[in-house]
Each structure stands twice: as C-alpha cells, then as structure tokens.
C-alpha cells in the first residue's frame, strides 16, 4: 500500500507498520501469528491542501477488495484485513460517506465490509518492510501480478 500513495504531490511520508491491536511494539512475526489484534497498515502524513483527505480515501478504495473480510488477495487472515483508521470526527464522517458512496455505486456485488475505526497507536514495521516496492521492484511486481491484485484492480476500476 505504500507505492499507490507515495507518488502523489502533498503526500509527505508513507510508513509501513501495524495498528489496531493491543501488543506494544509488535514484530511482523507476532502480527502474522494473529494473536496481537494488529493489522498491517500504512501511516500517511499528507498536506490536506495539496492532497485532501477525500482524495486519500479514493486512492485507498482503488487499491483493495473492500468486500473481502478474510484478508486481501493471496494474503489471508485477520492481520491482512482492510480498515480505515480515522484520527478525528471529520475524518470519520468523510470515510463513512466515501464508503456509502462506494456501496451505492453498484461497482461491487457483495457488501463493503472494510471497517472504519478510531486510530490506535501505530508501530512502524521493521526496516526491511519499508519501501519494499523500491528495494525489491521485481519481487513486488511479481507478487502483485501473482496474487491477483493487479487483475482485480484493472477489471474493477477499468485501468
């Protein structure tokens, strides 16, 4: 989820990490064990004048299958489920409205199950997870194609 956001003017940083759970400073292995309650996530710092929150939401929805509550593509389990974590009431309202518009769009035949939750503490992932698409571009491209993500997104969003 880093690359889709990293390329936009107004996005200051995109950090891979974990949030939503109870364990302090979880590791990748702990999060994947599904005993911490965390999900893999990105923390995005952005300039709302240059890149409004509404645009952030649009980009997010176009990167996922919001109807899959069991993970994403070949990544299965609760640590891979999608979620939007809001930091204030305005973000919550905007996220709920964007989810409603998507649900009413008719783009998906199944219900939108991505929850909108209050932000919890965010823990940056280990260094080898940061900017993976830049560090291992061939592996990143192979994963996206092999997982079915690219095909799904191309069909769903007619890219």
C-alpha positions in Angstrom: 0.0 0.0 0.0 3.0 2.3 0.0 3.5 2.8 -3.7 -0.1 4.0 -4.5 0.2 6.8 -2.1 4.0 7.6 -2.3 3.7 9.0 -5.8 1.3 11.9 -5.1 2.3 15.6 -4.5 1.3 16.6 -1.0 2.0 13.1 0.5 4.9 13.7 2.8 5.5 10.2 4.0 4.1 6.7 3.9 5.3 4.3 6.6 4.5 0.6 6.7 3.6 -0.8 10.1 1.0 -2.2 12.4 -2.0 -0.8 14.2 -5.3 -1.8 15.8 -4.0 -4.3 18.3 -3.1 -4.4 22.0 0.5 -5.7 22.0 3.1 -3.0 22.4 5.8 -2.8 19.7 4.7 -5.9 17.8 7.0 -7.6 15.3 6.0 -8.9 11.9 6.0 -12.4 13.1 3.8 -11.6 16.1 1.3 -9.7 13.9 1.2 -12.6 11.4 0.5 -15.0 14.3 -2.8 -13.2 14.6 -2.5 -13.1 18.4 -1.9 -9.3 18.7 -5.0 -8.0 17.1 -3.0 -5.8 14.8 -3.4 -5.3 11.1 -0.7 -4.4 8.6 -1.2 -0.8 7.7 0.4 2.3 6.4 0.6 5.7 8.2 0.3 8.5 5.8 1.4 12.1 6.5 -0.1 14.5 4.0 -0.8 18.1 3.3 -4.6 18.4 3.2 -4.4 21.5 1.0 -2.3 19.7 -1.7 -3.8 16.3 -1.2 -7.2 16.4 0.5 -8.3 13.5 2.8 -11.2 12.8 0.3 -8.5 12.0 -2.4 -6.6 9.8 0.1 -9.8 7.8 0.5 -10.4 7.5 -3.2 -6.9 6.1 -3.7 -7.3 3.7 -0.8 -10.6 2.2 -2.1 -8.9 1.7 -5.5 -6.2 -0.5 -4.0 -8.2 -3.1 -2.2 -11.1 -5.5 -2.4 -13.4 -3.9 0.2 -15.8 -6.9 0.1 -13.2 -9.4 1.4 -13.2 -9.7 5.2 -10.7 -12.6 5.2 -7.7 -10.7 4.0 -6.6 -9.4 0.7 -6.0 -11.5 -2.4 -3.4 -14.2 -1.5 -2.7 -12.7 1.9 -5.2 -14.4 4.2 -6.0 -13.8 7.9 -7.1 -11.1 10.2 -3.7 -9.3 10.0 -4.4 -8.6 6.3 -7.9 -7.4 6.6 -8.6 -3.9 5.3 -9.6 -0.9 7.6 -9.6 2.8 7.6 -8.3 4.3 10.9 -9.5 7.9 11.5 -7.9 10.5 13.7 -10.8 12.9 14.2 -14.6 13.2 13.7 -14.2 14.9 10.3 -12.1 12.0 9.0 -14.6 9.5 10.4 -17.5 11.3 8.7 -15.7 11.6 5.3 -14.6 8.0 5.5 -18.2 6.8 6.2 -19.5 9.0 3.4 -17.0 7.6 0.9 -17.8 4.0 2.0 -21.5 4.7 1.5 -20.9 6.2 -2.0 -18.9 3.1 -2.9 -21.6 0.8 -1.6 -24.2 2.6 -3.6 -22.1 2.8 -6.8 -23.0 -0.7 -7.9 -19.4 -1.5 -8.6 -19.4 -4.5 -6.2 -22.0 -7.2 -6.0 -21.1 -8.0 -2.4 -21.3 -5.7 0.6 -18.5 -3.4 1.5 -17.0 -4.9 4.8 -14.0 -2.6 5.3 -14.5 -1.1 8.8 -13.9 2.5 9.8 -12.2 2.5 13.2 -10.7 5.0 15.6 -6.9 5.2 15.2 -4.8 3.3 17.7 -1.1 3.5 18.3 0.8 2.9 15.1 4.1 0.9 15.2 6.4 1.2 12.3 7.3 -2.1 10.7 10.9 -3.4 10.5 13.2 -1.6 8.1 13.1 -4.5 5.6 9.3 -3.8 5.1 9.8 -0.1 4.4 9.6 1.0 0.8 9.6 -2.7 -0.3 8.5 -1.7 -3.8 11.6 0.3 -4.2 14.0 -2.2 -2.6 12.7 -5.2 -4.5 10.9 -3.9 -7.5 10.9 -7.2 -9.4 9.6 -9.2 -6.4 7.0 -6.5 -5.8 5.7 -6.7 -9.4 5.6 -10.5 -9.4 3.7 -10.5 -6.1 1.1 -8.0 -7.4 0.6 -10.0 -10.6 0.7 -13.4 -9.0 -1.6 -12.5 -6.1 -4.4 -11.5 -8.5 -4.4 -7.9 -7.1 -3.5 -6.2 -10.4 -6.1 -8.2 -12.4 -8.8 -7.5 -9.9 -8.0 -3.8 -9.8 -7.7 -3.5 -13.5 -11.1 -5.1 -14.0 -12.8 -3.3 -11.1 -11.5 0.1 -11.9 -11.1 -0.3 -15.7 -7.5 0.7 -15.7 
